């Protein structure tokens, strides 16, 4: 509420694990200033419960690559190189 009261007009909400309990997703989506809600697929949100503002990003490949690198005794640091 505070940032909206301060005049922010476009808000993107991002979370790692979208555990939207007690109507949380619906409450966020109902706020006009929120243009997008982004989460990962670590918590299943059934299609019929998703809002058009919701974007779900898959982390399956990151997890699979991390497990493979760990199993093969390879560094997982290379998987998390930013800015290249």
Jmol script that loads the backbone (N, CA, C; Angstrom):
load data "model"
ATOM      1  N   UNK A   1       0.819  -1.202   0.000  1.00  0.00           N
ATOM      2  CA  UNK A   1       0.000   0.000   0.000  1.00  0.00           C
ATOM      3  C   UNK A   1       0.855   1.255   0.000  1.00  0.00           C
ATOM      4  N   UNK A   2       1.945   1.208   0.752  1.00  0.00           N
ATOM      5  CA  UNK A   2       2.783   2.396   0.890  1.00  0.00           C
ATOM      6  C   UNK A   2       3.320   2.865  -0.456  1.00  0.00           C
ATOM      7  N   UNK A   3       3.832   1.947  -1.264  1.00  0.00           N
ATOM      8  CA  UNK A   3       4.399   2.389  -2.547  1.00  0.00           C
ATOM      9  C   UNK A   3       3.307   2.894  -3.485  1.00  0.00           C
ATOM     10  N   UNK A   4       2.119   2.347  -3.383  1.00  0.00           N
ATOM     11  CA  UNK A   4       1.006   2.851  -4.191  1.00  0.00           C
ATOM     12  C   UNK A   4       0.624   4.249  -3.711  1.00  0.00           C
ATOM     13  N   UNK A   5       0.571   4.433  -2.400  1.00  0.00           N
ATOM     14  CA  UNK A   5       0.274   5.758  -1.842  1.00  0.00           C
ATOM     15  C   UNK A   5       1.331   6.780  -2.236  1.00  0.00           C
ATOM     16  N   UNK A   6       2.555   6.314  -2.468  1.00  0.00           N
ATOM     17  CA  UNK A   6       3.638   7.205  -2.889  1.00  0.00           C
ATOM     18  C   UNK A   6       3.622   7.459  -4.393  1.00  0.00           C
ATOM     19  N   UNK A   7       2.689   6.840  -5.107  1.00  0.00           N
ATOM     20  CA  UNK A   7       2.518   7.136  -6.524  1.00  0.00           C
ATOM     21  C   UNK A   7       3.049   6.108  -7.501  1.00  0.00           C
ATOM     22  N   UNK A   8       3.527   4.979  -7.024  1.00  0.00           N
ATOM     23  CA  UNK A   8       4.009   3.946  -7.946  1.00  0.00           C
ATOM     24  C   UNK A   8       2.824   3.414  -8.747  1.00  0.00           C
ATOM     25  N   UNK A   9       2.981   3.389 -10.066  1.00  0.00           N
ATOM     26  CA  UNK A   9       1.869   3.011 -10.934  1.00  0.00           C
ATOM     27  C   UNK A   9       2.026   1.645 -11.585  1.00  0.00           C
ATOM     28  N   UNK A  10       3.238   1.110 -11.604  1.00  0.00           N
ATOM     29  CA  UNK A  10       3.459  -0.187 -12.252  1.00  0.00           C
ATOM     30  C   UNK A  10       4.331  -1.045 -11.342  1.00  0.00           C
ATOM     31  N   UNK A  11       3.767  -2.150 -10.878  1.00  0.00           N
ATOM     32  CA  UNK A  11       4.457  -3.028  -9.940  1.00  0.00           C
ATOM     33  C   UNK A  11       4.541  -4.425 -10.534  1.00  0.00           C
ATOM     34  N   UNK A  12       5.736  -5.007 -10.489  1.00  0.00           N
ATOM     35  CA  UNK A  12       5.928  -6.413 -10.843  1.00  0.00           C
ATOM     36  C   UNK A  12       6.261  -7.154  -9.559  1.00  0.00           C
ATOM     37  N   UNK A  13       5.483  -8.182  -9.249  1.00  0.00           N
ATOM     38  CA  UNK A  13       5.690  -8.981  -8.047  1.00  0.00           C
ATOM     39  C   UNK A  13       6.450 -10.238  -8.449  1.00  0.00           C
ATOM     40  N   UNK A  14       7.530 -10.546  -7.733  1.00  0.00           N
ATOM     41  CA  UNK A  14       8.306 -11.745  -8.036  1.00  0.00           C
ATOM     42  C   UNK A  14       8.540 -12.540  -6.764  1.00  0.00           C
ATOM     43  N   UNK A  15       8.363 -13.845  -6.865  1.00  0.00           N
ATOM     44  CA  UNK A  15       8.611 -14.714  -5.716  1.00  0.00           C
ATOM     45  C   UNK A  15       9.165 -16.044  -6.209  1.00  0.00           C
ATOM     46  N   UNK A  16       9.920 -16.698  -5.361  1.00  0.00           N
ATOM     47  CA  UNK A  16      10.541 -17.965  -5.727  1.00  0.00           C
ATOM     48  C   UNK A  16       9.546 -19.109  -5.692  1.00  0.00           C
ATOM     49  N   UNK A  17       8.825 -19.220  -4.613  1.00  0.00           N
ATOM     50  CA  UNK A  17       7.871 -20.317  -4.429  1.00  0.00           C
ATOM     51  C   UNK A  17       6.488 -19.712  -4.210  1.00  0.00           C
ATOM     52  N   UNK A  18       5.641 -19.776  -5.227  1.00  0.00           N
ATOM     53  CA  UNK A  18       4.328 -19.135  -5.168  1.00  0.00           C
ATOM     54  C   UNK A  18       3.316 -19.903  -4.341  1.00  0.00           C
ATOM     55  N   UNK A  19       3.425 -19.791  -3.039  1.00  0.00           N
ATOM     56  CA  UNK A  19       2.443 -20.409  -2.148  1.00  0.00           C
ATOM     57  C   UNK A  19       1.392 -19.333  -1.866  1.00  0.00           C
ATOM     58  N   UNK A  20       0.434 -19.235  -2.749  1.00  0.00           N
ATOM     59  CA  UNK A  20      -0.586 -18.196  -2.641  1.00  0.00           C
ATOM     60  C   UNK A  20      -1.771 -18.742  -1.851  1.00  0.00           C
ATOM     61  N   UNK A  21      -1.704 -18.616  -0.531  1.00  0.00           N
ATOM     62  CA  UNK A  21      -2.767 -19.138   0.326  1.00  0.00           C
ATOM     63  C   UNK A  21      -3.804 -18.060   0.612  1.00  0.00           C
ATOM     64  N   UNK A  22      -4.953 -18.498   1.046  1.00  0.00           N
ATOM     65  CA  UNK A  22      -6.053 -17.609   1.445  1.00  0.00           C
ATOM     66  C   UNK A  22      -6.381 -16.566   0.386  1.00  0.00           C
ATOM     67  N   UNK A  23      -6.387 -16.993  -0.872  1.00  0.00           N
ATOM     68  CA  UNK A  23      -6.739 -16.071  -1.947  1.00  0.00           C
ATOM     69  C   UNK A  23      -5.667 -15.056  -2.270  1.00  0.00           C
ATOM     70  N   UNK A  24      -4.430 -15.362  -1.907  1.00  0.00           N
ATOM     71  CA  UNK A  24      -3.330 -14.422  -2.116  1.00  0.00           C
ATOM     72  C   UNK A  24      -3.139 -14.005  -3.558  1.00  0.00           C
ATOM     73  N   UNK A  25      -3.202 -14.964  -4.469  1.00  0.00           N
ATOM     74  CA  UNK A  25      -3.019 -14.639  -5.884  1.00  0.00           C
ATOM     75  C   UNK A  25      -4.137 -13.726  -6.365  1.00  0.00           C
ATOM     76  N   UNK A  26      -5.358 -14.047  -5.999  1.00  0.00           N
ATOM     77  CA  UNK A  26      -6.500 -13.233  -6.404  1.00  0.00           C
ATOM     78  C   UNK A  26      -6.396 -11.820  -5.829  1.00  0.00           C
ATOM     79  N   UNK A  27      -5.955 -11.720  -4.591  1.00  0.00           N
ATOM     80  CA  UNK A  27      -5.812 -10.406  -3.955  1.00  0.00           C
ATOM     81  C   UNK A  27      -4.747  -9.572  -4.660  1.00  0.00           C
ATOM     82  N   UNK A  28      -3.615 -10.198  -4.978  1.00  0.00           N
ATOM     83  CA  UNK A  28      -2.562  -9.472  -5.696  1.00  0.00           C
ATOM     84  C   UNK A  28      -3.027  -9.063  -7.088  1.00  0.00           C
ATOM     85  N   UNK A  29      -3.656  -9.991  -7.792  1.00  0.00           N
ATOM     86  CA  UNK A  29      -4.101  -9.716  -9.163  1.00  0.00           C
ATOM     87  C   UNK A  29      -5.157  -8.615  -9.210  1.00  0.00           C
ATOM     88  N   UNK A  30      -5.899  -8.438  -8.134  1.00  0.00           N
ATOM     89  CA  UNK A  30      -6.952  -7.416  -8.097  1.00  0.00           C
ATOM     90  C   UNK A  30      -6.400  -6.002  -7.910  1.00  0.00           C
ATOM     91  N   UNK A  31      -5.128  -5.890  -7.579  1.00  0.00           N
ATOM     92  CA  UNK A  31      -4.522  -4.565  -7.396  1.00  0.00           C
ATOM     93  C   UNK A  31      -4.163  -4.018  -8.774  1.00  0.00           C
ATOM     94  N   UNK A  32      -4.804  -2.931  -9.200  1.00  0.00           N
ATOM     95  CA  UNK A  32      -4.598  -2.423 -10.565  1.00  0.00           C
ATOM     96  C   UNK A  32      -3.148  -2.078 -10.889  1.00  0.00           C
ATOM     97  N   UNK A  33      -2.389  -1.631  -9.912  1.00  0.00           N
ATOM     98  CA  UNK A  33      -1.003  -1.230 -10.159  1.00  0.00           C
ATOM     99  C   UNK A  33      -0.079  -2.423 -10.397  1.00  0.00           C
ATOM    100  N   UNK A  34      -0.503  -3.616 -10.036  1.00  0.00           N
ATOM    101  CA  UNK A  34       0.321  -4.803 -10.279  1.00  0.00           C
ATOM    102  C   UNK A  34       0.073  -5.275 -11.706  1.00  0.00           C
ATOM    103  N   UNK A  35       1.125  -5.201 -12.523  1.00  0.00           N
ATOM    104  CA  UNK A  35       0.999  -5.580 -13.929  1.00  0.00           C
ATOM    105  C   UNK A  35       1.372  -7.035 -14.177  1.00  0.00           C
ATOM    106  N   UNK A  36       2.233  -7.596 -13.315  1.00  0.00           N
ATOM    107  CA  UNK A  36       2.661  -8.985 -13.521  1.00  0.00           C
ATOM    108  C   UNK A  36       3.075  -9.598 -12.190  1.00  0.00           C
ATOM    109  N   UNK A  37       2.779 -10.885 -12.057  1.00  0.00           N
ATOM    110  CA  UNK A  37       3.174 -11.673 -10.893  1.00  0.00           C
ATOM    111  C   UNK A  37       3.996 -12.836 -11.433  1.00  0.00           C
ATOM    112  N   UNK A  38       5.257 -12.919 -11.042  1.00  0.00           N
ATOM    113  CA  UNK A  38       6.165 -13.936 -11.570  1.00  0.00           C
ATOM    114  C   UNK A  38       6.573 -14.880 -10.445  1.00  0.00           C
ATOM    115  N   UNK A  39       6.507 -16.175 -10.715  1.00  0.00           N
ATOM    116  CA  UNK A  39       6.934 -17.182  -9.752  1.00  0.00           C
ATOM    117  C   UNK A  39       7.560 -18.349 -10.510  1.00  0.00           C
ATOM    118  N   UNK A  40       8.104 -19.299  -9.775  1.00  0.00           N
ATOM    119  CA  UNK A  40       8.648 -20.504 -10.400  1.00  0.00           C
ATOM    120  C   UNK A  40       7.648 -21.645 -10.271  1.00  0.00           C
ATOM    121  N   UNK A  41       7.957 -22.734 -10.928  1.00  0.00           N
ATOM    122  CA  UNK A  41       7.064 -23.898 -10.901  1.00  0.00           C
ATOM    123  C   UNK A  41       7.402 -24.872  -9.770  1.00  0.00           C
ATOM    124  N   UNK A  42       8.066 -24.380  -8.725  1.00  0.00           N
ATOM    125  CA  UNK A  42       8.389 -25.253  -7.592  1.00  0.00           C
ATOM    126  C   UNK A  42       7.162 -25.597  -6.764  1.00  0.00           C
ATOM    127  N   UNK A  43       6.131 -24.793  -6.877  1.00  0.00           N
ATOM    128  CA  UNK A  43       4.836 -25.077  -6.253  1.00  0.00           C
ATOM    129  C   UNK A  43       3.814 -25.106  -7.384  1.00  0.00           C
ATOM    130  N   UNK A  44       3.080 -26.203  -7.499  1.00  0.00           N
ATOM    131  CA  UNK A  44       2.113 -26.340  -8.585  1.00  0.00           C
ATOM    132  C   UNK A  44       0.926 -25.401  -8.383  1.00  0.00           C
ATOM    133  N   UNK A  45       0.626 -24.650  -9.415  1.00  0.00           N
ATOM    134  CA  UNK A  45      -0.575 -23.822  -9.430  1.00  0.00           C
ATOM    135  C   UNK A  45      -1.395 -24.313 -10.617  1.00  0.00           C
ATOM    136  N   UNK A  46      -2.498 -25.006 -10.364  1.00  0.00           N
ATOM    137  CA  UNK A  46      -3.303 -25.547 -11.459  1.00  0.00           C
ATOM    138  C   UNK A  46      -3.731 -24.450 -12.438  1.00  0.00           C
ATOM    139  N   UNK A  47      -3.817 -24.817 -13.701  1.00  0.00           N
ATOM    140  CA  UNK A  47      -4.183 -23.860 -14.744  1.00  0.00           C
ATOM    141  C   UNK A  47      -5.460 -23.099 -14.403  1.00  0.00           C
ATOM    142  N   UNK A  48      -6.437 -23.790 -13.840  1.00  0.00           N
ATOM    143  CA  UNK A  48      -7.717 -23.133 -13.556  1.00  0.00           C
ATOM    144  C   UNK A  48      -7.633 -22.159 -12.385  1.00  0.00           C
ATOM    145  N   UNK A  49      -6.524 -22.157 -11.664  1.00  0.00           N
ATOM    146  CA  UNK A  49      -6.325 -21.235 -10.540  1.00  0.00           C
ATOM    147  C   UNK A  49      -5.415 -20.063 -10.911  1.00  0.00           C
ATOM    148  N   UNK A  50      -4.892 -20.076 -12.129  1.00  0.00           N
ATOM    149  CA  UNK A  50      -3.946 -19.043 -12.549  1.00  0.00           C
ATOM    150  C   UNK A  50      -4.681 -17.806 -13.056  1.00  0.00           C
ATOM    151  N   UNK A  51      -4.087 -16.684 -12.818  1.00  0.00           N
ATOM    152  CA  UNK A  51      -4.612 -15.403 -13.270  1.00  0.00           C
ATOM    153  C   UNK A  51      -3.835 -14.979 -14.518  1.00  0.00           C
ATOM    154  N   UNK A  52      -4.449 -14.208 -15.413  1.00  0.00           N
ATOM    155  CA  UNK A  52      -3.708 -13.740 -16.592  1.00  0.00           C
ATOM    156  C   UNK A  52      -2.443 -12.938 -16.255  1.00  0.00           C
ATOM    157  N   UNK A  53      -2.394 -12.336 -15.089  1.00  0.00           N
ATOM    158  CA  UNK A  53      -1.200 -11.582 -14.693  1.00  0.00           C
ATOM    159  C   UNK A  53      -0.057 -12.495 -14.248  1.00  0.00           C
ATOM    160  N   UNK A  54      -0.338 -13.780 -14.050  1.00  0.00           N
ATOM    161  CA  UNK A  54       0.656 -14.710 -13.511  1.00  0.00           C
ATOM    162  C   UNK A  54       1.540 -15.291 -14.606  1.00  0.00           C
ATOM    163  N   UNK A  55       2.850 -15.227 -14.386  1.00  0.00           N
ATOM    164  CA  UNK A  55       3.837 -15.877 -15.242  1.00  0.00           C
ATOM    165  C   UNK A  55       4.564 -16.905 -14.385  1.00  0.00           C
ATOM    166  N   UNK A  56       4.592 -18.156 -14.854  1.00  0.00           N
ATOM    167  CA  UNK A  56       5.263 -19.227 -14.116  1.00  0.00           C
ATOM    168  C   UNK A  56       6.498 -19.653 -14.908  1.00  0.00           C
ATOM    169  N   UNK A  57       7.658 -19.537 -14.292  1.00  0.00           N
ATOM    170  CA  UNK A  57       8.923 -19.907 -14.927  1.00  0.00           C
ATOM    171  C   UNK A  57       9.367 -21.279 -14.439  1.00  0.00           C
ATOM    172  N   UNK A  58       9.827 -22.104 -15.365  1.00  0.00           N
ATOM    173  CA  UNK A  58      10.287 -23.440 -15.012  1.00  0.00           C
ATOM    174  C   UNK A  58      11.727 -23.400 -14.508  1.00  0.00           C
ATOM    175  N   UNK A  59      11.971 -24.149 -13.445  1.00  0.00           N
ATOM    176  CA  UNK A  59      13.334 -24.289 -12.920  1.00  0.00           C
ATOM    177  C   UNK A  59      13.828 -25.724 -13.089  1.00  0.00           C
ATOM    178  N   UNK A  60      13.072 -26.539 -13.788  1.00  0.00           N
ATOM    179  CA  UNK A  60      13.415 -27.944 -13.966  1.00  0.00           C
ATOM    180  C   UNK A  60      14.783 -28.160 -14.579  1.00  0.00           C
ATOM    181  N   UNK A  61      15.110 -27.396 -15.618  1.00  0.00           N
ATOM    182  CA  UNK A  61      16.409 -27.564 -16.272  1.00  0.00           C
ATOM    183  C   UNK A  61      17.557 -27.180 -15.349  1.00  0.00           C
ATOM    184  N   UNK A  62      17.371 -26.129 -14.571  1.00  0.00           N
ATOM    185  CA  UNK A  62      18.414 -25.711 -13.627  1.00  0.00           C
ATOM    186  C   UNK A  62      18.641 -26.801 -12.589  1.00  0.00           C
ATOM    187  N   UNK A  63      17.550 -27.353 -12.054  1.00  0.00           N
ATOM    188  CA  UNK A  63      17.683 -28.429 -11.071  1.00  0.00           C
ATOM    189  C   UNK A  63      18.339 -29.658 -11.690  1.00  0.00           C
ATOM    190  N   UNK A  64      17.907 -30.025 -12.891  1.00  0.00           N
ATOM    191  CA  UNK A  64      18.462 -31.209 -13.551  1.00  0.00           C
ATOM    192  C   UNK A  64      19.955 -31.036 -13.824  1.00  0.00           C
ATOM    193  N   UNK A  65      20.335 -29.870 -14.336  1.00  0.00           N
ATOM    194  CA  UNK A  65      21.753 -29.612 -14.606  1.00  0.00           C
ATOM    195  C   UNK A  65      22.572 -29.617 -13.317  1.00  0.00           C
ATOM    196  N   UNK A  66      22.018 -29.061 -12.256  1.00  0.00           N
ATOM    197  CA  UNK A  66      22.724 -29.048 -10.967  1.00  0.00           C
ATOM    198  C   UNK A  66      22.948 -30.461 -10.445  1.00  0.00           C
ATOM    199  N   UNK A  67      21.924 -31.286 -10.536  1.00  0.00           N
ATOM    200  CA  UNK A  67      22.044 -32.677 -10.077  1.00  0.00           C
ATOM    201  C   UNK A  67      23.066 -33.431 -10.921  1.00  0.00           C
ATOM    202  N   UNK A  68      23.001 -33.229 -12.249  1.00  0.00           N
ATOM    203  CA  UNK A  68      23.947 -33.906 -13.145  1.00  0.00           C
ATOM    204  C   UNK A  68      25.377 -33.476 -12.847  1.00  0.00           C
ATOM    205  N   UNK A  69      25.602 -32.167 -12.701  1.00  0.00           N
ATOM    206  CA  UNK A  69      26.950 -31.669 -12.397  1.00  0.00           C
ATOM    207  C   UNK A  69      27.446 -32.232 -11.068  1.00  0.00           C
ATOM    208  N   UNK A  70      26.580 -32.231 -10.079  1.00  0.00           N
ATOM    209  CA  UNK A  70      26.965 -32.752  -8.769  1.00  0.00           C
ATOM    210  C   UNK A  70      27.295 -34.243  -8.855  1.00  0.00           C
ATOM    211  N   UNK A  71      26.464 -35.002  -9.548  1.00  0.00           N
ATOM    212  CA  UNK A  71      26.683 -36.440  -9.700  1.00  0.00           C
ATOM    213  C   UNK A  71      28.010 -36.725 -10.400  1.00  0.00           C
ATOM    214  N   UNK A  72      28.333 -35.902 -11.405  1.00  0.00           N
ATOM    215  CA  UNK A  72      29.570 -36.079 -12.169  1.00  0.00           C
ATOM    216  C   UNK A  72      30.766 -35.361 -11.537  1.00  0.00           C
ATOM    217  N   UNK A  73      30.574 -34.862 -10.330  1.00  0.00           N
ATOM    218  CA  UNK A  73      31.620 -34.145  -9.594  1.00  0.00           C
ATOM    219  C   UNK A  73      32.153 -32.946 -10.379  1.00  0.00           C
ATOM    220  N   UNK A  74      31.246 -32.260 -11.041  1.00  0.00           N
ATOM    221  CA  UNK A  74      31.574 -31.046 -11.778  1.00  0.00           C
ATOM    222  C   UNK A  74      31.071 -29.844 -10.973  1.00  0.00           C
ATOM    223  N   UNK A  75      31.693 -28.721 -11.209  1.00  0.00           N
ATOM    224  CA  UNK A  75      31.272 -27.501 -10.522  1.00  0.00           C
ATOM    225  C   UNK A  75      29.884 -27.081 -10.991  1.00  0.00           C
ATOM    226  N   UNK A  76      29.058 -26.674 -10.050  1.00  0.00           N
ATOM    227  CA  UNK A  76      27.761 -26.122 -10.451  1.00  0.00           C
ATOM    228  C   UNK A  76      27.843 -24.599 -10.582  1.00  0.00           C
ATOM    229  N   UNK A  77      28.974 -24.031 -10.195  1.00  0.00           N
ATOM    230  CA  UNK A  77      29.154 -22.586 -10.298  1.00  0.00           C
ATOM    231  C   UNK A  77      28.995 -22.079 -11.720  1.00  0.00           C
ATOM    232  N   UNK A  78      29.413 -22.891 -12.695  1.00  0.00           N
ATOM    233  CA  UNK A  78      29.302 -22.493 -14.094  1.00  0.00           C
ATOM    234  C   UNK A  78      27.850 -22.325 -14.534  1.00  0.00           C
ATOM    235  N   UNK A  79      26.936 -22.940 -13.814  1.00  0.00           N
ATOM    236  CA  UNK A  79      25.519 -22.838 -14.169  1.00  0.00           C
ATOM    237  C   UNK A  79      24.930 -21.487 -13.778  1.00  0.00           C
ATOM    238  N   UNK A  80      25.630 -20.758 -12.933  1.00  0.00           N
ATOM    239  CA  UNK A  80      25.094 -19.517 -12.393  1.00  0.00           C
ATOM    240  C   UNK A  80      25.983 -18.327 -12.720  1.00  0.00           C
ATOM    241  N   UNK A  81      26.353 -18.214 -13.987  1.00  0.00           N
ATOM    242  CA  UNK A  81      27.162 -17.101 -14.453  1.00  0.00           C
ATOM    243  C   UNK A  81      26.207 -16.030 -14.966  1.00  0.00           C
ATOM    244  N   UNK A  82      26.317 -14.840 -14.416  1.00  0.00           N
ATOM    245  CA  UNK A  82      25.411 -13.756 -14.781  1.00  0.00           C
ATOM    246  C   UNK A  82      26.127 -12.719 -15.629  1.00  0.00           C
ATOM    247  N   UNK A  83      25.382 -12.089 -16.500  1.00  0.00           N
ATOM    248  CA  UNK A  83      25.906 -10.977 -17.268  1.00  0.00           C
ATOM    249  C   UNK A  83      26.689 -11.357 -18.499  1.00  0.00           C
ATOM    250  N   UNK A  84      26.602 -12.597 -18.911  1.00  0.00           N
ATOM    251  CA  UNK A  84      27.340 -13.003 -20.118  1.00  0.00           C
ATOM    252  C   UNK A  84      26.380 -13.358 -21.222  1.00  0.00           C
TER     253      UNK A  84
END
end "model"
wireframe off; spacefill off
backbone 0.3
color backbone group
